[in-house]
């Protein structure tokens, strides 16, 4: 259900932002950034300010990502769930593409219906003794209720645009957006509920052990306020918490009821 293939997710992200994929095989992805993506990801404001002031043509950088753990030692940037670079990409998506409305490009001279799909990309955060993230991409057909996982991957080979093609017309959703999102939330809730939560039990155990240790060395003449402060810090560090947030999403109108 989750996006287990981070490589596919990155491929879709960079292709949708008009970046050329120079190498794309066996867990290695080399990308030629556009100027826009260089400014967004490479933190070179002084370089681009200088280039603009001289009227020169800037040179966006290339990035090589290693997504295959077996090739961790290859030349490139090791990227994984929870890595700062992936979080940077997530932040960029939140700022620039929180909500999209796109249509599949269709070449036709016949009246063709396009069916509405609610696309939602969600990040689940697990916090406790250790931290972990999972990314989900879910599509819900707002006419028949069909739900697809790894929706971003399924959309990868479909030409999408901001305007509807000639002779095409959008089908009115039968499922309201709010109701559709509630359905997706229930899927996420069920997924979380059915996971092995041993990690949370271990976090709770460590939490109690740390508190008992502090209390053991606490003396009456010590500052009780300081003791409570240390206990609160331990609780903030180890209390197991699961939360999720929408990275981005949108309404995607597609030619087919079913996509595979």
Phi and psi restraints in degrees (value plus and minus 20) as a CYANA .aco file:
   2 UNK   PHI     -94.9   -54.9
   2 UNK   PSI     148.1   188.1
   3 UNK   PHI     -98.5   -58.5
   3 UNK   PSI      69.6   109.6
   4 UNK   PHI     -96.1   -56.1
   4 UNK   PSI     -44.0    -4.0
   5 UNK   PHI    -119.2   -79.2
   5 UNK   PSI      69.5   109.5
   6 UNK   PHI     -82.4   -42.4
   6 UNK   PSI     -51.9   -11.9
   7 UNK   PHI     -77.0   -37.0
   7 UNK   PSI     -66.9   -26.9
   8 UNK   PHI     -82.2   -42.2
   8 UNK   PSI     -59.4   -19.4
   9 UNK   PHI     -82.7   -42.7
   9 UNK   PSI     -65.4   -25.4
  10 UNK   PHI     -85.9   -45.9
  10 UNK   PSI     -60.1   -20.1
  11 UNK   PHI     -78.6   -38.6
  11 UNK   PSI     -66.7   -26.7
  12 UNK   PHI     -84.3   -44.3
  12 UNK   PSI     -61.6   -21.6
  13 UNK   PHI     -80.1   -40.1
  13 UNK   PSI     -70.5   -30.5
  14 UNK   PHI     -92.2   -52.2
  14 UNK   PSI     -56.9   -16.9
  15 UNK   PHI     -83.6   -43.6
  15 UNK   PSI     -59.5   -19.5
  16 UNK   PHI     -90.0   -50.0
  16 UNK   PSI     -36.6     3.4
  17 UNK   PHI    -125.4   -85.4
  17 UNK   PSI       5.3    45.3
  18 UNK   PHI      39.4    79.4
  18 UNK   PSI       9.8    49.8
  19 UNK   PHI    -112.5   -72.5
  19 UNK   PSI     117.4   157.4
  20 UNK   PHI     -97.1   -57.1
  20 UNK   PSI     112.5   152.5
  21 UNK   PHI    -112.9   -72.9
  21 UNK   PSI      86.3   126.3
  22 UNK   PHI     -99.6   -59.6
  22 UNK   PSI     -61.0   -21.0
  23 UNK   PHI    -154.7  -114.7
  23 UNK   PSI     115.3   155.3
  24 UNK   PHI    -173.0  -133.0
  24 UNK   PSI      61.1   101.1
  25 UNK   PHI    -182.6  -142.6
  25 UNK   PSI     124.7   164.7
  26 UNK   PHI      30.5    70.5
  26 UNK   PSI      23.7    63.7
  27 UNK   PHI      60.2   100.2
  27 UNK   PSI      -7.3    32.7
  28 UNK   PHI    -143.4  -103.4
  28 UNK   PSI     105.8   145.8
  29 UNK   PHI    -148.8  -108.8
  29 UNK   PSI      93.6   133.6
  30 UNK   PHI    -125.9   -85.9
  30 UNK   PSI     107.2   147.2
  31 UNK   PHI    -144.3  -104.3
  31 UNK   PSI     112.1   152.1
  32 UNK   PHI    -110.7   -70.7
  32 UNK   PSI      91.0   131.0
  33 UNK   PHI     -91.4   -51.4
  33 UNK   PSI     130.3   170.3
  34 UNK   PHI    -102.6   -62.6
  34 UNK   PSI     148.9   188.9
  35 UNK   PHI     -78.1   -38.1
  35 UNK   PSI     -61.5   -21.5
  36 UNK   PHI     -81.7   -41.7
  36 UNK   PSI     -64.6   -24.6
  37 UNK   PHI     -94.1   -54.1
  37 UNK   PSI     -51.0   -11.0
  38 UNK   PHI     -81.8   -41.8
  38 UNK   PSI     -65.7   -25.7
  39 UNK   PHI     -83.8   -43.8
  39 UNK   PSI     -53.8   -13.8
  40 UNK   PHI     -96.5   -56.5
  40 UNK   PSI     -53.2   -13.2
  41 UNK   PHI    -133.1   -93.1
  41 UNK   PSI     -42.2    -2.2
  42 UNK   PHI    -120.3   -80.3
  42 UNK   PSI     -25.6    14.4
  43 UNK   PHI      33.3    73.3
  43 UNK   PSI      35.7    75.7
  44 UNK   PHI    -143.3  -103.3
  44 UNK   PSI      35.4    75.4
  45 UNK   PHI     -83.7   -43.7
  45 UNK   PSI     -55.1   -15.1
  46 UNK   PHI     -90.0   -50.0
  46 UNK   PSI     -56.5   -16.5
  47 UNK   PHI     -81.7   -41.7
  47 UNK   PSI     -69.8   -29.8
  48 UNK   PHI     -90.0   -50.0
  48 UNK   PSI     -51.0   -11.0
  49 UNK   PHI     -85.8   -45.8
  49 UNK   PSI     -61.5   -21.5
  50 UNK   PHI     -84.7   -44.7
  50 UNK   PSI     -65.3   -25.3
  51 UNK   PHI     -79.0   -39.0
  51 UNK   PSI     -65.3   -25.3
  52 UNK   PHI     -87.3   -47.3
  52 UNK   PSI     -56.5   -16.5
  53 UNK   PHI     -89.6   -49.6
  53 UNK   PSI     -46.0    -6.0
  54 UNK   PHI    -115.8   -75.8
  54 UNK   PSI     -26.3    13.7
  55 UNK   PHI      53.0    93.0
  55 UNK   PSI      -3.3    36.7
  56 UNK   PHI    -104.5   -64.5
  56 UNK   PSI     148.8   188.8
  57 UNK   PHI    -114.3   -74.3
  57 UNK   PSI      97.9   137.9
  58 UNK   PHI     -92.1   -52.1
  58 UNK   PSI     143.1   183.1
  59 UNK   PHI    -140.0  -100.0
  59 UNK   PSI      78.2   118.2
  60 UNK   PHI     -79.8   -39.8
  60 UNK   PSI     129.9   169.9
  61 UNK   PHI    -103.2   -63.2
  61 UNK   PSI     143.7   183.7
  62 UNK   PHI    -121.7   -81.7
  62 UNK   PSI     126.5   166.5
  63 UNK   PHI    -147.7  -107.7
  63 UNK   PSI     118.6   158.6
  64 UNK   PHI    -136.6   -96.6
  64 UNK   PSI     102.1   142.1
  65 UNK   PHI    -126.0   -86.0
  65 UNK   PSI     118.2   158.2
  66 UNK   PHI    -127.9   -87.9
  66 UNK   PSI      95.0   135.0
  67 UNK   PHI    -129.1   -89.1
  67 UNK   PSI     -30.1     9.9
  68 UNK   PHI    -112.2   -72.2
  68 UNK   PSI      95.6   135.6
  69 UNK   PHI     -76.3   -36.3
  69 UNK   PSI     -49.5    -9.5
  70 UNK   PHI     -90.3   -50.3
  70 UNK   PSI     -34.2     5.8
  71 UNK   PHI    -135.4   -95.4
  71 UNK   PSI       8.0    48.0
  72 UNK   PHI     -75.3   -35.3
  72 UNK   PSI     -52.2   -12.2
  73 UNK   PHI    -108.7   -68.7
  73 UNK   PSI     -19.0    21.0
  74 UNK   PHI     -89.1   -49.1
  74 UNK   PSI     141.9   181.9
  75 UNK   PHI     -91.5   -51.5
  75 UNK   PSI      98.8   138.8
  76 UNK   PHI     133.0   173.0
  76 UNK   PSI    -196.5  -156.5
  77 UNK   PHI    -121.0   -81.0
  77 UNK   PSI      96.9   136.9
  78 UNK   PHI     -91.9   -51.9
  78 UNK   PSI      99.7   139.7
  79 UNK   PHI    -143.6  -103.6
  79 UNK   PSI     117.8   157.8
  80 UNK   PHI    -175.4  -135.4
  80 UNK   PSI     149.6   189.6
  81 UNK   PHI     -81.7   -41.7
  81 UNK   PSI     106.0   146.0
  82 UNK   PHI      77.6   117.6
  82 UNK   PSI     -29.3    10.7
  83 UNK   PHI     -93.9   -53.9
  83 UNK   PSI     130.5   170.5
  84 UNK   PHI     -77.5   -37.5
  84 UNK   PSI     -56.9   -16.9
  85 UNK   PHI     -86.3   -46.3
  85 UNK   PSI     -61.6   -21.6
  86 UNK   PHI     -85.4   -45.4
  86 UNK   PSI     -59.1   -19.1
  87 UNK   PHI     -82.9   -42.9
  87 UNK   PSI     -57.2   -17.2
  88 UNK   PHI     -81.9   -41.9
  88 UNK   PSI     -61.8   -21.8
  89 UNK   PHI     -85.7   -45.7
  89 UNK   PSI     -61.1   -21.1
  90 UNK   PHI     -81.5   -41.5
  90 UNK   PSI     -63.1   -23.1
  91 UNK   PHI     -82.6   -42.6
  91 UNK   PSI     -59.8   -19.8
  92 UNK   PHI     -82.6   -42.6
  92 UNK   PSI     -62.7   -22.7
  93 UNK   PHI     -82.1   -42.1
  93 UNK   PSI     -60.2   -20.2
  94 UNK   PHI     -84.7   -44.7
  94 UNK   PSI     -58.2   -18.2
  95 UNK   PHI     -97.0   -57.0
  95 UNK   PSI     -55.5   -15.5
  96 UNK   PHI    -126.6   -86.6
  96 UNK   PSI     -43.4    -3.4
  97 UNK   PHI    -156.8  -116.8
  97 UNK   PSI      26.1    66.1
  98 UNK   PHI     -81.8   -41.8
  98 UNK   PSI     -59.6   -19.6
  99 UNK   PHI    -163.6  -123.6
  99 UNK   PSI     107.6   147.6
 100 UNK   PHI    -142.9  -102.9
 100 UNK   PSI     132.5   172.5
 101 UNK   PHI    -150.1  -110.1
 101 UNK   PSI      92.3   132.3
 102 UNK   PHI    -150.4  -110.4
 102 UNK   PSI     137.0   177.0
 103 UNK   PHI    -146.6  -106.6
 103 UNK   PSI     120.6   160.6
 104 UNK   PHI     -87.9   -47.9
 104 UNK   PSI     114.4   154.4
 105 UNK   PHI     -96.8   -56.8
 105 UNK   PSI     103.6   143.6
 106 UNK   PHI    -148.8  -108.8
 106 UNK   PSI     106.6   146.6
 107 UNK   PHI    -114.6   -74.6
 107 UNK   PSI      86.5   126.5
 108 UNK   PHI    -174.1  -134.1
 108 UNK   PSI     137.0   177.0
 109 UNK   PHI    -139.1   -99.1
 109 UNK   PSI      -6.0    34.0
 110 UNK   PHI    -136.0   -96.0
 110 UNK   PSI     132.0   172.0
 111 UNK   PHI     -84.0   -44.0
 111 UNK   PSI     101.4   141.4
 112 UNK   PHI    -147.4  -107.4
 112 UNK   PSI     103.8   143.8
 113 UNK   PHI     -98.9   -58.9
 113 UNK   PSI     125.9   165.9
 114 UNK   PHI    -137.7   -97.7
 114 UNK   PSI     110.6   150.6
 115 UNK   PHI    -117.6   -77.6
 115 UNK   PSI     118.3   158.3
 116 UNK   PHI    -100.4   -60.4
 116 UNK   PSI     110.9   150.9
 117 UNK   PHI    -140.6  -100.6
 117 UNK   PSI     113.5   153.5
 118 UNK   PHI    -109.4   -69.4
 118 UNK   PSI      94.9   134.9
 119 UNK   PHI    -118.5   -78.5
 119 UNK   PSI     107.9   147.9
 120 UNK   PHI    -155.3  -115.3
 120 UNK   PSI     101.6   141.6
 121 UNK   PHI    -123.9   -83.9
 121 UNK   PSI     102.3   142.3
 122 UNK   PHI    -146.0  -106.0
 122 UNK   PSI     119.9   159.9
 123 UNK   PHI    -131.6   -91.6
 123 UNK   PSI     106.3   146.3
 124 UNK   PHI    -117.5   -77.5
 124 UNK   PSI     110.0   150.0
 125 UNK   PHI    -129.3   -89.3
 125 UNK   PSI     106.0   146.0
 126 UNK   PHI    -130.7   -90.7
 126 UNK   PSI     101.3   141.3
 127 UNK   PHI    -146.7  -106.7
 127 UNK   PSI     114.1   154.1
 128 UNK   PHI    -195.1  -155.1
 128 UNK   PSI    -149.7  -109.7
 129 UNK   PHI     -81.9   -41.9
 129 UNK   PSI     -54.4   -14.4
 130 UNK   PHI    -152.0  -112.0
 130 UNK   PSI     146.7   186.7
 131 UNK   PHI    -136.2   -96.2
 131 UNK   PSI     126.2   166.2
 132 UNK   PHI    -171.0  -131.0
 132 UNK   PSI     126.8   166.8
 133 UNK   PHI    -143.4  -103.4
 133 UNK   PSI     131.6   171.6
 134 UNK   PHI    -154.6  -114.6
 134 UNK   PSI     125.2   165.2
 135 UNK   PHI    -137.3   -97.3
 135 UNK   PSI     111.7   151.7
 136 UNK   PHI    -139.8   -99.8
 136 UNK   PSI     120.7   160.7
 137 UNK   PHI    -146.3  -106.3
 137 UNK   PSI      90.3   130.3
 138 UNK   PHI    -142.2  -102.2
 138 UNK   PSI     114.2   154.2
 139 UNK   PHI    -136.2   -96.2
 139 UNK   PSI     115.9   155.9
 140 UNK   PHI    -143.9  -103.9
 140 UNK   PSI     101.2   141.2
 141 UNK   PHI     -91.2   -51.2
 141 UNK   PSI      98.3   138.3
 142 UNK   PHI    -102.6   -62.6
 142 UNK   PSI     -12.1    27.9
 143 UNK   PHI    -125.7   -85.7
 143 UNK   PSI     -71.0   -31.0
 144 UNK   PHI    -130.4   -90.4
 144 UNK   PSI     -22.7    17.3
 145 UNK   PHI      60.9   100.9
 145 UNK   PSI     -16.1    23.9
 146 UNK   PHI     -83.6   -43.6
 146 UNK   PSI     117.8   157.8
 147 UNK   PHI    -139.0   -99.0
 147 UNK   PSI     116.6   156.6
 148 UNK   PHI    -143.6  -103.6
 148 UNK   PSI     116.7   156.7
 149 UNK   PHI    -118.6   -78.6
 149 UNK   PSI     143.4   183.4
 150 UNK   PHI      33.0    73.0
 150 UNK   PSI      26.1    66.1
 151 UNK   PHI     -82.4   -42.4
 151 UNK   PSI     -57.6   -17.6
 152 UNK   PHI     -79.4   -39.4
 152 UNK   PSI     -58.9   -18.9
 153 UNK   PHI     -87.1   -47.1
 153 UNK   PSI     -58.8   -18.8
 154 UNK   PHI     -86.8   -46.8
 154 UNK   PSI     -50.0   -10.0
 155 UNK   PHI    -102.0   -62.0
 155 UNK   PSI     -29.0    11.0
 156 UNK   PHI     -75.5   -35.5
 156 UNK   PSI     -60.3   -20.3
 157 UNK   PHI    -118.8   -78.8
 157 UNK   PSI     -10.7    29.3
 158 UNK   PHI    -118.1   -78.1
 158 UNK   PSI     109.5   149.5
 159 UNK   PHI     -93.6   -53.6
 159 UNK   PSI     102.1   142.1
 160 UNK   PHI    -139.1   -99.1
 160 UNK   PSI     128.3   168.3
 161 UNK   PHI    -168.1  -128.1
 161 UNK   PSI     147.5   187.5
 162 UNK   PHI    -103.6   -63.6
 162 UNK   PSI     -37.0     3.0
 163 UNK   PHI    -135.2   -95.2
 163 UNK   PSI     132.4   172.4
 164 UNK   PHI    -100.9   -60.9
 164 UNK   PSI     121.1   161.1
 165 UNK   PHI     -89.5   -49.5
 165 UNK   PSI     136.5   176.5
 166 UNK   PHI     -78.3   -38.3
 166 UNK   PSI     124.1   164.1
 167 UNK   PHI      52.0    92.0
 167 UNK   PSI     -20.8    19.2
 168 UNK   PHI    -118.9   -78.9
 168 UNK   PSI     131.9   171.9
 169 UNK   PHI    -163.1  -123.1
 169 UNK   PSI     124.0   164.0
 170 UNK   PHI    -102.0   -62.0
 170 UNK   PSI     118.4   158.4
 171 UNK   PHI    -101.6   -61.6
 171 UNK   PSI     115.0   155.0
 172 UNK   PHI     -89.5   -49.5
 172 UNK   PSI     109.4   149.4
 173 UNK   PHI     -81.0   -41.0
 173 UNK   PSI     119.2   159.2
 174 UNK   PHI    -110.9   -70.9
 174 UNK   PSI     -44.5    -4.5
 175 UNK   PHI    -122.2   -82.2
 175 UNK   PSI     104.0   144.0
 176 UNK   PHI     -87.3   -47.3
 176 UNK   PSI     132.3   172.3
 177 UNK   PHI     -77.9   -37.9
 177 UNK   PSI     -63.3   -23.3
 178 UNK   PHI     -82.8   -42.8
 178 UNK   PSI     -63.3   -23.3
 179 UNK   PHI     -85.8   -45.8
 179 UNK   PSI     -59.2   -19.2
 180 UNK   PHI     -82.7   -42.7
 180 UNK   PSI     -63.2   -23.2
 181 UNK   PHI     -86.5   -46.5
 181 UNK   PSI     -54.6   -14.6
 182 UNK   PHI     -81.8   -41.8
 182 UNK   PSI     -58.4   -18.4
 183 UNK   PHI     -81.9   -41.9
 183 UNK   PSI     -63.9   -23.9
 184 UNK   PHI     -85.3   -45.3
 184 UNK   PSI     -60.1   -20.1
 185 UNK   PHI     -79.4   -39.4
 185 UNK   PSI     -60.8   -20.8
 186 UNK   PHI     -84.1   -44.1
 186 UNK   PSI     -57.3   -17.3
 187 UNK   PHI     -82.9   -42.9
 187 UNK   PSI     -64.4   -24.4
 188 UNK   PHI     -83.7   -43.7
 188 UNK   PSI     -65.0   -25.0
 189 UNK   PHI     -79.9   -39.9
 189 UNK   PSI     -63.6   -23.6
 190 UNK   PHI     -83.9   -43.9
 190 UNK   PSI     -60.4   -20.4
 191 UNK   PHI     -81.4   -41.4
 191 UNK   PSI     -66.8   -26.8
 192 UNK   PHI     -82.8   -42.8
 192 UNK   PSI     -63.2   -23.2
 193 UNK   PHI     -80.1   -40.1
 193 UNK   PSI     -54.4   -14.4
 194 UNK   PHI    -110.6   -70.6
 194 UNK   PSI     -16.8    23.2
 195 UNK   PHI     -99.3   -59.3
 195 UNK   PSI     140.0   180.0
 196 UNK   PHI     -97.2   -57.2
 196 UNK   PSI      97.3   137.3
 197 UNK   PHI    -123.9   -83.9
 197 UNK   PSI      12.2    52.2
 198 UNK   PHI     -80.2   -40.2
 198 UNK   PSI     -53.7   -13.7
 199 UNK   PHI     -79.4   -39.4
 199 UNK   PSI     -57.0   -17.0
 200 UNK   PHI     -90.2   -50.2
 200 UNK   PSI     -58.8   -18.8
 201 UNK   PHI     -83.8   -43.8
 201 UNK   PSI     -60.8   -20.8
 202 UNK   PHI     -85.1   -45.1
 202 UNK   PSI     -58.2   -18.2
 203 UNK   PHI     -85.4   -45.4
 203 UNK   PSI     -62.4   -22.4
 204 UNK   PHI     -83.4   -43.4
 204 UNK   PSI     -60.5   -20.5
 205 UNK   PHI     -82.5   -42.5
 205 UNK   PSI     -66.4   -26.4
 206 UNK   PHI     -82.8   -42.8
 206 UNK   PSI     -59.3   -19.3
 207 UNK   PHI     -78.1   -38.1
 207 UNK   PSI     -69.7   -29.7
 208 UNK   PHI     -85.8   -45.8
 208 UNK   PSI     -58.9   -18.9
 209 UNK   PHI     -83.0   -43.0
 209 UNK   PSI     -62.0   -22.0
 210 UNK   PHI     -85.8   -45.8
 210 UNK   PSI     -60.3   -20.3
 211 UNK   PHI     -86.2   -46.2
 211 UNK   PSI     -63.6   -23.6
 212 UNK   PHI     -82.9   -42.9
 212 UNK   PSI     -57.7   -17.7
 213 UNK   PHI     -84.3   -44.3
 213 UNK   PSI     -63.0   -23.0
 214 UNK   PHI     -84.1   -44.1
 214 UNK   PSI     -63.8   -23.8
 215 UNK   PHI     -84.0   -44.0
 215 UNK   PSI     -54.5   -14.5
 216 UNK   PHI     -82.1   -42.1
 216 UNK   PSI     -57.7   -17.7
 217 UNK   PHI    -113.8   -73.8
 217 UNK   PSI     -17.2    22.8
 218 UNK   PHI    -102.2   -62.2
 218 UNK   PSI     115.8   155.8
 219 UNK   PHI    -135.4   -95.4
 219 UNK   PSI     132.7   172.7
 220 UNK   PHI     -78.3   -38.3
 220 UNK   PSI     -52.8   -12.8
 221 UNK   PHI     -96.2   -56.2
 221 UNK   PSI     -29.5    10.5
 222 UNK   PHI     -94.1   -54.1
 222 UNK   PSI     143.5   183.5
 223 UNK   PHI     -95.4   -55.4
 223 UNK   PSI      94.5   134.5
 224 UNK   PHI     -85.5   -45.5
 224 UNK   PSI     -51.1   -11.1
 225 UNK   PHI     -84.2   -44.2
 225 UNK   PSI     -58.5   -18.5
 226 UNK   PHI     -86.9   -46.9
 226 UNK   PSI     -58.3   -18.3
 227 UNK   PHI     -80.1   -40.1
 227 UNK   PSI     -67.1   -27.1
 228 UNK   PHI     -83.5   -43.5
 228 UNK   PSI     -56.0   -16.0
 229 UNK   PHI     -82.9   -42.9
 229 UNK   PSI     -62.8   -22.8
 230 UNK   PHI     -87.8   -47.8
 230 UNK   PSI     -57.6   -17.6
 231 UNK   PHI     -84.1   -44.1
 231 UNK   PSI     -62.8   -22.8
 232 UNK   PHI     -82.4   -42.4
 232 UNK   PSI     -58.5   -18.5
 233 UNK   PHI     -84.5   -44.5
 233 UNK   PSI     -59.0   -19.0
 234 UNK   PHI     -85.8   -45.8
 234 UNK   PSI     -61.7   -21.7
 235 UNK   PHI     -82.2   -42.2
 235 UNK   PSI     -61.1   -21.1
 236 UNK   PHI     -84.4   -44.4
 236 UNK   PSI     -50.3   -10.3
 237 UNK   PHI    -101.7   -61.7
 237 UNK   PSI     -55.2   -15.2
 238 UNK   PHI    -135.6   -95.6
 238 UNK   PSI     -34.3     5.7
 239 UNK   PHI     -81.5   -41.5
 239 UNK   PSI     101.5   141.5
 240 UNK   PHI     -90.1   -50.1
 240 UNK   PSI     108.4   148.4
 241 UNK   PHI    -154.7  -114.7
 241 UNK   PSI     114.8   154.8
 242 UNK   PHI    -138.9   -98.9
 242 UNK   PSI     105.5   145.5
 243 UNK   PHI    -159.3  -119.3
 243 UNK   PSI     141.0   181.0
 244 UNK   PHI    -162.0  -122.0
 244 UNK   PSI     134.5   174.5
 245 UNK   PHI    -161.5  -121.5
 245 UNK   PSI     130.1   170.1
 246 UNK   PHI    -100.8   -60.8
 246 UNK   PSI     102.2   142.2
 247 UNK   PHI     -95.2   -55.2
 247 UNK   PSI     -73.9   -33.9
 248 UNK   PHI    -187.1  -147.1
 248 UNK   PSI     158.4   198.4
 249 UNK   PHI    -197.9  -157.9
 249 UNK   PSI    -184.9  -144.9
 250 UNK   PHI     146.8   186.8
 250 UNK   PSI    -196.8  -156.8
 251 UNK   PHI    -130.6   -90.6
 251 UNK   PSI      96.6   136.6
 252 UNK   PHI    -134.3   -94.3
 252 UNK   PSI     101.8   141.8
 253 UNK   PHI    -117.3   -77.3
 253 UNK   PSI      99.4   139.4
 254 UNK   PHI    -140.2  -100.2
 254 UNK   PSI     136.9   176.9
 255 UNK   PHI     -90.2   -50.2
 255 UNK   PSI     -54.2   -14.2
 256 UNK   PHI    -125.9   -85.9
 256 UNK   PSI     128.0   168.0
 257 UNK   PHI     -83.5   -43.5
 257 UNK   PSI     -58.8   -18.8
 258 UNK   PHI    -136.3   -96.3
 258 UNK   PSI     120.3   160.3
 259 UNK   PHI    -148.5  -108.5
 259 UNK   PSI     124.0   164.0
